Amino acid sequence: MKIFVALGANLGDPIAQLNTALASLAAWPKMTLVRSSSFYRSAAVGYTQQPDFVNAVCEINTELTALEVLAALLSIETQNGRAREFKNSPRTLDLDLILYGQAQYDLADLQVPHPRMHQRAFVLQPLLEIAPEIEIPQLGPAKHFLAGVAEQVLTRIPQKATLAA
């Protein structure tokens, strides 16, 4: 199954946190990291009195179910010091399953496609960098939503993420 995961961090060393997360995803059993986007700096959404985020999106092939992927993402977040103090709080690492093939889930702990992915430049831009023709189930081509998030400023970070082999 082809899946996409959004990564974000704004505490500690966010670039290092994202690189560590990518290495953890690549090493996770039954998951193969296919590619990752550039890293982008973006302002916080919701609770804005916090540092800017560094964001990326990666593509993974997996044999895991969506709930098993969610468990893996939560485990990697915990290993990287994630604390959930309040909604939209600063974080060392945030991993969101944004697409699980064309499947749709509306569970208490998992909503796929991510319900706000089409409203966030920090998800759309890196996603479209690695999958320019990707479609969001029931919404259509992701690229059609870029104009709607044009006012959300993203800054591409010049260095490319280094992937652990």
C-alpha positions as CSV (number, residue, x, y, z in Angstrom):
1,M,0.0,0.0,0.0
2,K,1.3,3.5,-0.9
3,I,0.9,5.9,2.0
4,F,1.9,9.4,2.7
5,V,3.0,10.8,6.1
6,A,3.3,14.5,7.1
7,L,6.1,15.3,9.4
8,G,6.5,18.4,11.6
9,A,8.6,19.7,14.5
10,N,9.3,23.0,16.2
11,L,11.1,22.2,19.4
12,G,14.8,21.3,19.9
13,D,16.4,20.9,16.5
14,P,13.5,20.4,14.1
15,I,15.6,19.5,11.1
16,A,17.4,16.8,13.1
17,Q,14.1,15.6,14.5
18,L,12.7,15.2,11.0
19,N,15.8,13.4,9.8
20,T,15.6,11.1,12.8
21,A,11.9,10.4,12.1
22,L,12.6,9.6,8.5
23,A,15.4,7.1,9.5
24,S,12.9,5.5,12.0
25,L,10.2,5.2,9.4
26,A,12.8,3.7,7.0
27,A,13.8,1.1,9.6
28,W,10.3,0.2,10.7
29,P,9.3,-3.4,9.9
30,K,7.1,-3.8,6.9
31,M,7.5,-0.1,5.8
32,T,9.8,1.0,3.0
33,L,10.6,4.7,2.7
34,V,10.3,5.6,-1.0
35,R,11.0,9.3,-1.0
36,S,10.7,12.5,1.1
37,S,10.1,16.1,0.2
38,S,12.3,19.0,0.9
39,F,11.9,20.6,4.3
40,Y,9.8,23.7,4.6
41,R,9.6,26.3,7.4
42,S,6.1,27.5,8.3
43,A,4.3,29.5,10.9
44,A,2.3,27.7,13.5
45,V,-1.4,27.2,12.9
46,G,-4.0,27.4,15.7
47,Y,-1.9,28.3,18.8
48,T,0.5,30.8,17.2
49,Q,2.6,31.8,20.2
50,Q,5.3,29.3,19.5
51,P,8.3,28.8,17.2
52,D,7.9,28.2,13.4
53,F,7.7,24.6,12.3
54,V,9.8,22.6,9.9
55,N,7.6,20.3,7.8
56,A,7.9,17.6,5.2
57,V,6.0,14.8,3.6
58,C,7.2,11.3,2.8
59,E,5.9,8.4,0.7
60,I,6.1,4.9,2.2
61,N,5.2,1.5,0.8
62,T,3.8,-0.7,3.6
63,E,2.1,-4.0,4.3
64,L,0.7,-2.6,7.6
65,T,-2.9,-1.8,8.2
66,A,-3.8,1.9,8.7
67,L,-4.1,1.3,12.4
68,E,-0.7,-0.4,12.6
69,V,0.8,2.5,10.8
70,L,-0.8,4.9,13.3
71,A,0.6,2.8,16.1
72,A,4.1,3.0,14.5
73,L,3.8,6.8,14.1
74,L,2.7,7.3,17.7
75,S,5.6,5.1,18.9
76,I,8.2,7.1,16.8
77,E,6.7,10.3,18.2
78,T,7.0,9.0,21.8
79,Q,10.6,7.9,21.1
80,N,11.4,11.4,20.0
81,G,10.0,13.1,23.2
82,R,6.5,14.0,21.9
83,A,4.3,15.4,24.7
84,R,0.7,16.3,24.1
85,E,0.1,19.2,26.4
86,F,-2.8,20.9,24.6
87,K,-4.2,21.1,21.1
88,N,-1.7,22.6,18.6
89,S,1.0,22.8,21.3
90,P,4.7,23.0,20.4
91,R,6.2,19.6,19.7
92,T,9.4,17.8,19.2
93,L,7.8,15.6,16.5
94,D,4.4,15.3,14.8
95,L,3.7,12.5,12.4
96,D,0.3,12.3,10.6
97,L,-0.9,9.6,8.3
98,I,-2.4,11.8,5.6
99,L,-3.2,9.3,2.9
100,Y,-3.5,5.5,3.0
101,G,-3.9,4.6,-0.7
102,Q,-7.4,5.6,-1.7
103,A,-8.9,4.3,1.6
104,Q,-11.0,6.4,3.8
105,Y,-11.2,6.0,7.6
106,D,-13.3,8.0,10.1
107,L,-12.4,6.5,13.4
108,A,-12.0,8.0,16.9
109,D,-8.2,8.0,16.6
110,L,-7.7,8.0,12.8
111,Q,-9.2,10.1,10.0
112,V,-7.8,9.4,6.6
113,P,-7.4,11.4,4.4
114,H,-6.4,13.9,7.0
115,P,-9.4,16.1,7.2
116,R,-7.5,19.4,6.9
117,M,-4.6,18.5,4.6
118,H,-6.2,20.4,1.7
119,Q,-6.3,23.5,3.8
120,R,-2.6,23.6,4.8
121,A,0.2,24.7,2.5
122,F,2.7,22.9,4.8
123,V,1.1,19.6,3.8
124,L,0.1,20.3,0.2
125,Q,3.4,21.8,-1.1
126,P,5.7,19.0,0.1
127,L,3.1,16.4,-0.9
128,L,2.9,17.8,-4.4
129,E,6.7,18.0,-4.6
130,I,7.0,14.2,-4.4
131,A,3.6,13.3,-5.9
132,P,2.5,16.0,-8.3
133,E,-0.6,14.1,-9.6
134,I,-1.8,12.8,-6.3
135,E,-5.6,12.8,-5.6
136,I,-7.3,13.2,-2.3
137,P,-10.1,10.7,-2.0
138,Q,-13.5,12.4,-2.5
139,L,-11.9,15.8,-3.0
140,G,-9.9,15.4,-6.3
141,P,-6.4,16.5,-7.4
142,A,-4.4,17.9,-4.5
143,K,-2.9,20.6,-6.8
144,H,-6.4,22.2,-7.2
145,F,-6.2,23.3,-3.5
146,L,-2.9,25.2,-3.8
147,A,-4.5,28.5,-4.8
148,G,-6.6,28.3,-1.6
149,V,-3.6,28.2,0.6
150,A,-1.4,30.7,-1.3
151,E,-1.5,33.2,1.6
152,Q,0.2,30.7,3.9
153,V,3.9,31.4,3.6
154,L,6.3,28.5,3.3
155,T,10.0,28.8,3.0
156,R,11.9,25.9,1.5
157,I,14.9,25.0,3.6
158,P,17.9,24.8,1.2
159,Q,19.4,21.6,2.5
160,K,17.8,18.4,1.4
161,A,17.0,15.9,4.1
162,T,19.5,13.1,4.4
163,L,18.0,9.7,4.5
164,A,19.6,6.9,6.4
165,A,20.0,3.8,4.3
